[in-house]
Amino acid sequence: MQQTYQHGWIIPFIPLPVPILIGLGLLLFPTATKKFRRMWSFHSVLLLSIVMIFSINLSINQINSNSTYQYVWSWIINNDFSLEFGYLIDSLTSIMSILITTVGIMVLIYSDNYMSHDQAYLRFFAYMSFFSTSMLGLVTSSNLIQIYIFWELVGMCSYLLIGFWFTRPLATNACQKAFVTNRVGDFGLLLGILGFYWITGSFEFRDLFEIFNNLIYNHAVNIFFVTMCGIFLFAGPIAKSAQFPLHVWLPDAMEGPTPISALIHAATMVAAGIFLVARLLPLFIVIPSIMNFISVIGIITVLLGATLALAQKDIKRGLAYSTMSQLGYMMLALGMGAYRNALFHLITHAYSKALLFLGSGSLIHSMEKIVGYSPSKSQNMVLMGGLRKHVPITKNAFLLGTLSLCGIPPLACFWSKDQILNDSSLYSTILAIIAWATAGLTAFYMFRIYLLTFEGHLNVHFQNYSGTQRIPFYSISLWGKGPSKSINKIVPMNNENYSFFKNKIYRIDDNIPNMTQPFFTIVHFDNKKLYSYPYESDNTMLFPLLVLGLVTLLVGSIGIPFPKEEIDVDILSKWVSPSIDPLQTKSNNSMEWYPFFKDAIFSVSIAYLGIFIASFFYKSPYSSLFPFELINSVGKRNSNRIFFEKVPNGIYNWSWNRAYIDSFYTIFLTGLIKGLAELTKNLDRRIIDGITNGVGLISFFGGEAIKSLGGGRISSYLFFYLSYISIFLVVSFFL
């Protein structure tokens, strides 16, 4: 076991040869490297599989012994200052390593087919491998400086991957937005690191925790200064994990390829913020104000993410806001001191969300094969529907991830989220009410996504293989105010004047002439596949869905809260115990069956209520009985109609406009910066440059004036000279 720990330093470097060799190959042998590009996906998967086996071995050792291994070597030594580099292997490291490698392997296998048609296939795998290297280096770091270096590398990789299709303006804007937003948080993180070094004189985690706890215990440090340093330190995770108010980059990050979205949202970039807070929890937990601040930020993010997901039409943006909300649950748990439950939800959510994102990628991949479909249309849920018949495997996998995220037993997220909800009930009544209500919202918007994509009728028009028979399809206008009399008019999809609950059907097949071509050609390596309807993805894309679906079904069993008298070994508690916490902070690892089932029945009932409401609005044939539809059918513009329309339309506008936070930043922050830049430009041009140019002009005109006084006579020059001297002497005498 000791020998296994001694070789732990190699974990971050195992995937590194892939980007290095791809870069050298493209530089030295570009033709051969591109010709044999498929082999690089195999090498990427192979190397990451080696890291996975290593990580599993470390996890088994952690469960058996709960030991910690740290090795450091001095890098910079100068008088009293010493900067050390090294690696730390403990339970948190092993958890994150398994998440990164297992999800990463599935994403790489999936990407081999998903990105096969892309000309930048090699660049994609080079970025992915370097992304894995950066994240593995982050979770094995032994001090704050080393974490900050890998933290920035993770941000750089996310910038490259979000803007992977850099020829698209939306992708370039998204990666710039993510980069700038994270710079705000990273600057705060750097200030916090320097502040705690000034307080404790150490960057190493164990020394930092022990020294700081002693200072707090002896009242030898200013609490206000410590609180400010803690808030600055927490600013980094706020940005990285898309917590309010630095969450604005996350939905725009969906402009990158779908496998990137799966990796970022499941086990890498957004998980880095949760990891850092968990790593620094022994530092935060002795400052109650910081813990309260973390829990408040978490609960705001929980509610905000859920409400912003309600009206999204882009399937990936809906899942992105779902990730934001679930990360808020993890932050809430960490703020309450529930270390075990936060990491448990990190594990279960990672696999469930990876399954959902890869499932959405399979849908997008299928919809792109339809005649006339552009990338923007292939992600629009309003243009989907009825896909369960065409993509049955993807449908079942997506349904499994949806049920898990809704908190339906016995799937993964039920066990973890239910325990966080129970902890919130003990911590604060207000936080508990918001957390439980958001659980219902989660079930609503997740099933809305599922029903819009897989149930109902297919909302597009195509032709059969002969190209002669027209097959009519109907569009369910879920958000649009379409015509009420003529069924042959199309609902304007670009009209954003929507009402929240609409379920009228309008025929669109006679109004889309650009979708009447019989076939659409997909270049897939040397083969050309012709499709005129959604088609199930290839096996290399379905295999990760099946594996992640199986993990989603079973992984929650590791955290079942067995009572102590029935079982002596709690595997999850031993695995996630904070081994470098001097206070030995632990959550309640056991509970009685009766209280657990009582709370579980309540949470599951809320989830089923959300599912029922979503089914009522988007699937039920009786949805026309809803009061909005009755009032609209009568056509009376009375006070009841105004009341019933204002509330849902207000919710829709709030959600569709991203709670107006982006608009606020654009007007007040971006506008203020532009205004200051314009003011500075005018100050520089008219004042500073004006003074300089004015002095030059005065000298020029003064010289010209003096030049005209010259007559060429020496007697005249002597006369003026003596006159000036006389005047000067007289003035000096009287002064």
N, C-alpha and C positions, 0 to 999 in steps of 0.2 A: 504493500500500500504506500509506503514511504517513497518507493521508487516511482510509483505512478504520479505522486504529487510533485516530485522533483522535475518531471518532464512537462509540467503544466504550462511552462512558458511557451511551449511550441504551439499551443492552441490557436492563438491569433494568426500565426504565420503559415499554417497548413494551407488555407485557401489562396494565399498570396501569389504562388507561382503562376496561377492562371492569368491574372491581368498583366503580369510582367511578360510572360511568354507571348501572349496575344499582341501586346504592344511591340515587342521585338520582332515578332513574325510579320506584322503589318509593315514594319519599318524596313526589314531586310528582305523578306520573301513574301511580298503582298499577294501575288497570284496564287502560290501554293497554300498560303494560310487561308485565303478565301475559298479555295477549292475544297479544302478539307475542314471546313468550318464546323461541321456537325460533331467532330470529335471533341471540341472544346466543351460542349455541354456535358459530355460523358466525364471528362476530367473534372469539371466543376462539381458535378454530383458526387464523383468518387472521393475527392478531397474533403468535401463537406461531410460525407458519410464517415470518413475516418475521424473527424472532429466529433461527430455524434456518438460514435462508439466510445471514444475517449471520455466524453461528457457523461455518458450513461455509467461508465465505470466509476467516475468520480462521484456521481450521485449515489450509487450503491454504497460506496465507502462513507459518504456523508450520513446516510440513513443508519448505517451500522455503528458508526463511531461519533458522529457529530463533531468532527475535529476541524481545525483550521490550519492551513499551511500558507505561510507567507515567506517569500524570498525576495530580498532587495539587495541592490548594489549601488554604491555611491556614484553619482554622475558629476555633481559639482560640489566641491568643498572649499569654503572660503571663510576662515575665522569661525564665527559662530553659526554661519549659514551652511546648511548641507541639504542638497537636493538628491533624493534617491529615486531610482526606478526599480520596478519589480513586478511581481504578480501575486495575487491573493486568490486562494482557492477555499471557498467555504460554501455553505448551502445556497446562498443567493447566487453565487457564480455558477454553480452546477445547474440550478433551475433555469437561469437565463441562457446558458449554453445549450441546453436541451431544446428550449423553445426556438432559439435562433437556427439551430441546425436542422431540427425536424421540419419546421415550417419552410426553412430555406430549401431543403432538398425537394419537398413537394412543389415548391414554386419553380425551381429550376427544371424539374421534369416537365412540368406544365408549360413552361416558357419555350422549351425546345420546339414544340408544335405551334404555340401561339405566335411566336416571333419568327417562324420559319420563312415567311414571305418578306420579312423586313430586310432591307439592304444593310442595316446597321446591326445585324445579328451578332457579330463578334464584339462590337462595342457594348452591346447590351450585357453579354456575359462577363465581359471585363469589369464593367461597373458593378454588376451583381456580386461578383467574387470579392471585389475590393470593399463593397458595402458590408459583406459578411465579416471580412477581416477587421474593419473598423469597429463593428459592433462587438465582436469577440474580444478585441483589445480593450474596449470600454468596460466590459463586465469583469475582466480579469485584472483591472488596474488596482494598484495597492495604495494610491494616494490621489489627492485632489488635482494636482498638476497633471498627472498622467491621464486622469479621467478627462480633464479639460482638453487635452490634445486630441484624444480619440473622439471626444464630443464634437469637436470642430470637424474632424474627418467624416463623422457620420452626417453632419450637416452639409458638408461639401458633396458627399455621395448622393444625398437626397436631392440636392440642387441639380446635379447632373442627370439623375434619373427622372425627376419630375419634368425637366426640360429636355427629355430624351429626343422627342420629335421637335427639335428647335426651329424647324422651318414653319411651324404653326405659331402664329402670334399669341394664341391663348396659352400655349405651353410655355413660351418664353416669359410671358407675364406671370404665369403661375409660379415658375421656379424663382423668379426675381422676388415675388411677393413672399414666398416661403423663406428665401434667404434673408431678406430684410427683416421680416418679423422675428425670425430666430436670432438675428444679430442683437435685437433689443434684449431678449432674454439672456443671451450669452454674455452680453456686457454686464448685466446684473449678476450673473453667475460668477464672472471674474472678480467683480467687486466683493462679493460675498466670500470667495476663496481668500482674497487678500486680507479681508477684514478678520476672518477667523485665524489666519496665520499671524496677524498682528496680535491677536488675543492670546493664542496658545503657543506660537512659535513652532508649529509643526503642520505638515501636510498629510502625514500618515494617519490613517483612520484610527487605529487603536490608540496611538498617543494623543491624537486630537480629541477623542471621546473622553479618555481618562482625565486629561488636563482640564478640559472644559467643564466636565462634571464636578471636579474638585473646586474649580473657581466659582461655579454656581453655588455649590454647597457652602463654601466659606464666604459668600457674598463679596467676592473680590473683583467683580466685574460690573460695569454699568449695564443695567438691564435694557435701557433704551437703545444703546449702541449695539448690544447683542441682538436685539429684536430686529433692528434695521439690517444688520448683516445677515440674519436668518431670512428675511424677506428677499434681500438681494440674491441669496443663494437659491431660494425657491423660484426666483424668476426664470432660471434656466429650465427647470421642469415645466413651468407654466407654458413656455413657448414650445418646447419639444413635444409635450404631450397634449398640445392643443387645448389648454385650459383657458377659461375666460380670464382676461380679455384678449389674449394673444392666440386665439383659436382661428383667426380669419384666414390663415393660409391653408388649412386642412381641406376644405371642399374644393378649392382651386387646384390642389395637388392631384386631383383626379384626372388632369390632362395628360398625365404620364400613362404608359402602358399598364393594363390591368394587373399583370403579375407584380409590378412594382407597388401598386396600391395594396395588394394582398400582403406583401412583405412589410411595407411600412406600417400598415394598420395592425398587423398581427404580432410581430416579434422583433421589430428593429427600432425605427426612429421614435415612434410615439411611446413604445415600451421603455425607451431609454430614460424618459422623465420619471416614470413610475419606479424604475430601478434605482435612480439616484436618490429619490426621496426615501425609498426603503433602506438604501445603504446608509443614509444620513439620519435615519429616524432616531438612533440613540442621541444624536446631537439636538434634534428638534424637540424631543419628548420632555426635556427638562425645562423647556420654555413654553408654558401654557398658551401664551398669546400666539405663538407661531403655530401650534397645533390647532388652535381655533381658526386661525387664518387659513390653514390648509383645508380644514373641513368645510369652511364657508365657500372657498373657491371651488371645492369639489362639488358641493350641492348646487351651486349656481350653474356649473358646467353640466351637471346631470340634467337639470330642468331645461336649460337653454338648448342643449344638443337635441333633446327629445322634441321640443317644440319646433325647432328649425327643420327637423326631418319630416314634419307632417305634410308639407306641400311640395316636396321636391319631385320633379319629373324625371330627372337624370338618376338612373338606378345607382350609379356609383356615388353620387353626391348624397343620396339618401343613406347609403351604408356608411359614408364618411361621417355624417352627423350622428349616426348610431355609435360609431367608434368614439366620437367625442363624448357622448353621454356615458358610455360604459367606462371610459377612462375617468370620468368624474366620479363614478362609484368607487373606483380604486383609490382615488385621492381622498374621497370622503372616509373610506376605511382607514387609510393611513393617518388622516387627521384625527380620527377617533382612537388611534393606537392599535387598531386591529390588524397587526402586521400579517398574521397568518391568513386571514380572510382576504386581504388585499392581494397577496401573491397567488392565492388560490383562484381568485377571479381573473387575475392576469393570465394564468395558465388556461383556464376553461375558455375565456374570451378569445385568446389567441387562436386556438384551433377552430372555434366556431366562426370567427370573423374571417379567417383564411379560407374556410369552406365557402362562406357567402361570397367573398370577393372572387374566388376562382370560379364559382358558379355563375356569377354575373359576367365574368369574362367569357365563359362558355356561351352564355346567351348572346353577348355582343358579337362573338365570333360567328354565331349562327345567323344573327340578324344582318350582318354585313354581307352575307351571301345572297340576300334578297335583291331583286331588281331595283335599281335606282336608290339604294339605301346608302346614305353618307354616314360617317362616324358619329355625327351629332344625332341623327335619327336612330342609329342602332342602339343608343343608350337611353332613348326616350321611352319611359314606361307607358306613356299614353298611346304610343304607336305599337305597343306590344299587346299581349292578351291571347289566350288560347294556346300557348306554347307547350302545355303539358302533353299534348298528343305528338308533338314533333321532337321534343327533347326530354323523354321520360326519365332518363338517368340524371340529367342535370336538375330536373324538377324535383326528384326525390331527395337529392343531396341538398338542394337549396331549402327545401321544406324542413329537413333535419336541422340545418343551421338556424333557420327562422324560429323553430320551436325551442331550440336551445337558448337563443337570445331572449325569447319571450319568458323563459323561466319555467318551462313545462317539464315535470319529472318524467323519466329519470335522466334526462339529458344533462350535459355538463354544467351549463350556466345556472341551472336551477339550484344546485348545491352551494355554489359560491355566492351568487347574488342574494339568495335567501338568508344566508348567514350575515351578510352586510346589512340587509334590511333589519334583521333582529338586533344587530349591534346598534343601529341608528335609533331603534326604539328605546334602548337603554341609555343612550347618550343625550338625545335632545328630542323633545316632542315635535318641534317645528321641522327639524331636519328629517325626522321619521315620516311626517306627513308628506313632505315633498318627495322623499325617496320612494315611498309606497305609491304615491300618485304617478310618479314617472314610470314605475314598473308597468302600470296600465297603459300609459302612452307608448312605451316601448312595444308592447304587444300590438297596439293599434297600428303604428306606422310600419312595423315589420310585416304584419299580415297584409297591410295595404300594398306594400311592395310585392309580396307574393301573389296576391290576387290580381293586381294589375298586369303582371307579367305572364302568369301561367293559366289563370282561369278566364272565363268569359269567351269572347270570340276574338279571332285574330283581326287586329285593327289595321291591316294593310291589304293591298290589292295586288294579286299577281295572276299570271296565266298558267295554264297547264303546259305540259311538254310540247304539245302540238302547236301551241301559240295561237290557237283559234278560239277555243271556248273560254269565255270570260266567267270567272268565278267571283261572285259578289261577296264582299266582306263588309262588316259594319264597324263603325267607330263608336265607342262609348265615350261620350263627351263628359269627362269627369269634372273638368274645371271650366269648360267654356260655356258661354251663354250663346247657344246656337239658335237657329230658327225654330219656332214651335209649330209651324204649319207645314211647310214643304220639307219632306224627308230627303229630297234629292240634292239639297244644298249642303255644301261642305262646311264643317266647323272650322273657322280660321285658327290654325294651330299657333300662329304667331301672336294671337291676341291675348294679352295678359290680363284682360278684364274678366276675371274668373269668379265664380261663386264656389263656395267650399264643398258643398254636397250636391252633385248633379249626376244623374244616371240616365240621361236621355240618349237614344240611339239615333245616329244619323248616317245615312249611306254616303260613302265617299268614293265608290269605285268609278263613277262617271266623271270625276273631277280631278283625277291625277293622271294626265296623259303621259307624264314622264316616267310612270311606273308600268308601262304596257309592253316593254321589251320582253321577249320571251326568256332570255337567259342572261346570266351575269357570270363572267369568267373570273375564276380565282386562280392565280398562278401559285402553285404549291410545289416548290422545287421545279422539277422538269415535267410535272403533270398539270393538266388543266381540268378543273372540276367545274361542272356547270350545274347551277342550282336555280330553282325558281320558287323555293319555299324554305323555311327554317330547317336546318339539318343538324342532327346530333354531332357533337365534336368527336374528334378521333380518340383512339384509345389512350394515347399518351397524355391527353388532357383529362380524360375521364378517370384514369387510374388515381391521380392525386385526390380527386373528389371522393372516390370510394374510400381511400385510406383515411382522409380527414373526417369523413362521415363516421367511420368506425371509431376513430379516436374521440370524436364529439360524443358519441354514444356511451363510451366507456370511461373516459378520463375523469368524470365527476366522482367515480367510485373511490378514488384515492382520498377524498375529503369527507366521506360520510362520517358524521359526528357520533361515533359509537360511544356509549357510556363507559366509564372507566371500569366498572365492575364486570362488564361483559367482555371487554377486550383490553389487553394491557399495552398494545402497540398501536399508536396512532402514526401511521406512516407519513402523512402529510405534515403533521406537527413536528416530527423529527427532521423531516426534509427541509422545512422552511424556517426552523428556529434560528434566530439571529445570533450566530455563534460569536460574533465580535462585539456584542452589546454588553457593556459593563453592568447595565442595570437588569439584564436578562428579561427584557420586555417581551411578554408573550400574551397571546389572546387566550380566551377561554376555549380550550381544546376539546371539551366534552360537554354534553348536555343530555338531559333526560329525553326519552322518546316522546312522551306525551306533550310537553311544551313545544318540542320541535315540530311535531305533526300539526299541532294547533296553529302555529305560526305559518307552517307550510300551506295548510289549507287556505288560509287567508290570502297569502301571496299568489297562490295558484288561481284562486277565485278572481283576484284582480286581473291576472293575466288573461284568463278566459273571458272576462268582461271586455277587455280591450280587443280580443280576437272576435268576439261576437259583434261588437260595434263596427269593426272593420268589415266583417262579412256582411253585415246588414247594409252598409253603405255601398259596397263594391261588388257584392255577389248576390244578395237575396233578391228574389223576384218581388218581394213585398216592400222593397225600398221606396216605391212610389207612394206608399202610405205615409211617408215621413211628412210632417207638417209643411216643410218648405215646398215639397212637390204639390201638396194640396192647394196651397196658397197660390203657387205659380200657375196651376191648371185653371183655377178660377179667374186669375188675372186681375184681381182687385188690389189696388195699391193702397192698402190700409195700414194702420199703425202696427198691427200684428206682423204683417209681412216685413215692414221696415225693421221691427225688433228682431225677427228671426233671421234676417239677412245680414244685419250689421254685425252680429256676434261671430258667425262663421267666416264672413268675409274679412273681419278684422283679424281673426286667427290666421286666415290664409295670407293676408298681406304681411302680417308679422313674420310668418314663416318664409314666404317667398322672397321677401326683401331682407332676409337674414337678420331679423330683429333691428334693422336699420343701423347696425354697428359699422358695417363697411361704409355706408353713406356718411356716418359720423366721422370716421377716420378720413374719408376723402375730403370732406368739407373743412373740418377743423384742424386735422393734423397735416394732411398733404397740402391743403389750401394755405395753412399757416406757414408751412415751410416754403412753399412757392412765393407767398407774400414777402417773407423775410428775405428770400433770395432776390426778389425784384427790388426790395428796398435797399439791400446791400449793393446791388448793381448800380442803382441810381446814385447812391451815396458815393460809390467809387468813381462813377463816371462824371458826376456833376460837381461834387465837392472836392474830393481828393485830386482827381485829374483836373478839375476846374481851377483849383489853386495853383497847381503846377503850370498849367497852360496859361493862366493869368499872369503869373510872374514872367513867363517867357514873352508874352505879348507886351507887357509893360517895358521890359528891357528892350524889345525890338523897337517900339514906338519912341521910347526915350532916346535910344541911339540915333534914330532917324531925326529926332528933333535937335539933338546936340550937333549932329553932323551938319545941319543947315546953318548953325552959328559960325562955323569955321570959314574965315576969309582968306587965310593963307599968309597973314602978316604977323610977324613975331612980336611987334610992338603991341598989337591988339591982344595977343595971348598973355603978354606980361601984364598989361593993364587989368585984364579980368582976373588974373592970378593974384595980383596984389590986392585987388578989391575984395576978393573972397577971403584972403588972409586978414585983411583989416576988419571986415564984418565979423569974422570968427573971433578975433581978439577982443573986439568991443563986447560981443555977446558974452564971452567967457569972463570978462572983467566984471560985468554987472551981475552975473549969476554966481 
